[in-house]
């Protein structure tokens, strides 16, 4: 398909880099999603405590 091996090699390297960048982006997205879930859980817990009248006294 390609007459020039260097061109072929370069295309393979670029595709490999794009694949790596995709994997990094997916990992970052998962980490942000987990962090968001943690924030939502914390917010829900605080809301429940406040609505039930619980007061946290950490003096």
Backbone as a ProteinNet text record, in pm:
[ID]
protein_1_A
[PRIMARY]
XXXXXXXXXXXXXXXXXXXXXXXXXXXXXXXXXXXXXXXXXXXXXXXXXXXXXXXXXXX
[TERTIARY]
83.4	0	87.6	183.5	275.3	407.1	455	582.6	698.8	677.3	786.2	769.5	863.6	855.4	854.9	931.5	935	798	729.7	594.7	501.7	510.9	429.5	460	586.9	629.5	577.2	585.1	539.1	388.8	312.9	168	136	206.3	185.4	217.9	327.3	364.9	259.1	207.8	105	-21.9	-60.3	-179.5	-157.8	-37.1	-5.8	-16	37.1	28.7	-116	-195.1	-336.1	-406.3	-371.4	-429.8	-391.7	-266	-220.5	-292.5	-304.6	-375.2	-520.8	-584.1	-721.7	-731.7	-636.9	-637.6	-620.7	-532.3	-511.1	-638.4	-701.6	-825.2	-934.9	-946.1	-1046.7	-1018.3	-891.1	-853.3	-885.8	-855.3	-886.4	-1036.9	-1112.6	-1257.9	-1312.5	-1257.9	-1301.5	-1267.3	-1147.7	-1107.5	-1198.9	-1231.1	-1320.4	-1459.7	-1504.5	-1635.4	-1639.5	-1533.2	-1526.3	-1523.7	-1448.9	-1441.9	-1578.6	-1647.9	-1781.4	-1877.8	-1870.5	-1956.8	-1928.6	-1801.5	-1765.6	-1820.6	-1813	-1865.5	-2016.4	-2084.4	-2230.3	-2268.1	-2196.3	-2224	-2204.5	-2096.8	-2071	-2182.4	-2221.5	-2328.7	-2458.9	-2489.9	-2611.8	-2606.3	-2490.3	-2476.2	-2495.1	-2435.5	-2449.7	-2594.8	-2659.5	-2800.1	-2886.7	-2861.9	-2937.8	-2915.9	-2790	-2760.2	-2828	-2823.2	-2885.4	-3036.9	-3097.3	-3243.3	-3291.4	-3205.3	-3245.5	-3216.6	-3151.1	-3121.3	-2990.3	-2915.7	-2785.2	-2689.2	-2616.2	-2514.7	-2381.1	-2283.3	-2150.4	-2072.5	-2032.9	-1955.7	-1816.2	-1719.8	-1582.7	-1489.4	-1517.8	-1430.6	-1327.1
-118.8	0	124.9	128.1	241.7	203	289.6	261	290.5	383.3	429.1	371.8	292.7	231.2	336.2	443.9	549.2	613.3	634.8	691.8	596.8	470.8	369.2	366.3	366.9	365.6	489	604.2	729.3	724.6	672.2	661.6	567.9	457.7	363.7	430.6	505.9	576	678.6	753.5	853.9	788.1	675.5	604.2	551.3	505.6	457.6	571.2	687.9	803.9	844.8	845.6	880.2	780.8	654.1	551.4	575.1	609.9	638.9	761.1	865.9	986.7	955.8	869.1	827	756.1	666.6	593.5	690	787.4	885.9	966.9	1009.4	1087.7	1006.8	878.2	793	776.3	760.3	746.4	874.1	989.6	1117.1	1133.4	1092.7	1102.3	1014.7	893.3	804.1	863.1	921.2	980.5	1097.7	1182.1	1294.6	1245.7	1139.5	1083	1028.7	958.1	906	1020.3	1124.6	1240	1307.4	1318.9	1379.4	1295.5	1162	1074.1	1092.7	1103.7	1125.3	1256.5	1360.1	1491.1	1485	1417.3	1403.9	1324.6	1215.8	1136.7	1220.6	1297.6	1384.2	1486.7	1547.1	1646.4	1583.2	1463	1394.2	1361.9	1317.3	1286.1	1410.1	1520.4	1645.1	1690.5	1681.4	1720.9	1635.5	1503.8	1414.4	1451.1	1477.3	1512.4	1643.1	1740.4	1869.2	1856.5	1777.9	1764.1	1680.3	1592.1	1509.3	1578.4	1693.3	1767.4	1728.6	1638.2	1600.4	1717.7	1739.6	1844.6	1780.3	1802.8	1749.4	1851.7	1813.7	1903.7	1846.6	1907	1855.3	1959.1	1998.4	2095.3	2024.8
0	0	0	91	98	33	-48.7	-113.4	-20.3	67.6	152.7	293.7	338.5	472.2	582.7	564.7	666.8	683.9	573.4	579.9	654.3	623.3	690.2	839.4	873.4	1013.1	1087.4	1022.2	1083.7	1111.3	1017.1	1036	1152.1	1161.5	1272.5	1405.4	1411.1	1534	1572.2	1473.4	1501.6	1553.9	1494.6	1541.9	1683	1711.8	1846.5	1946.9	1910.7	2000	2022.7	1916.3	1931.8	2022.9	2011.1	2096.6	2242.7	2266.1	2402.7	2457.6	2376.2	2420.8	2452	2372.3	2399.1	2533.6	2560.5	2687.6	2804.6	2791.5	2897.8	2919.4	2811.8	2822.3	2890.9	2857.4	2921.2	3070.1	3105.3	3246.5	3323.5	3264.1	3329	3346.3	3245.2	3253	3365.6	3380	3487.7	3624.1	3636.6	3764.1	3799.9	3702.5	3727.4	3764.7	3700.3	3729.8	3872.8	3914	4050.9	4151.6	4121.7	4211	4221.8	4108.4	4108.2	4191.4	4176.5	4257.5	4405.6	4441.5	4581.4	4633.5	4551.6	4590.2	4607.4	4515.4	4524.6	4648.8	4678.4	4798.8	4923.8	4928.3	5043.1	5058.5	4947.5	4950.5	4999.8	4952	4995.4	5144.3	5193.4	5335.6	5421.7	5381.6	5458	5456.5	5340.8	5330.3	5422.4	5425.3	5513.4	5659.5	5696.7	5835.3	5874	5785.3	5815.8	5824.2	5736.3	5737	5854.8	5907.2	6021.3	6154	6148	6270	6334	6272.7	6327.2	6316.1	6423	6420.2	6454	6372.1	6398.2	6478.6	6597.9	6683.4	6697.3	6629.3	6632.5	6692.9	6812.9	6881	6962.5
[MASK]
+++++++++++++++++++++++++++++++++++++++++++++++++++++++++++

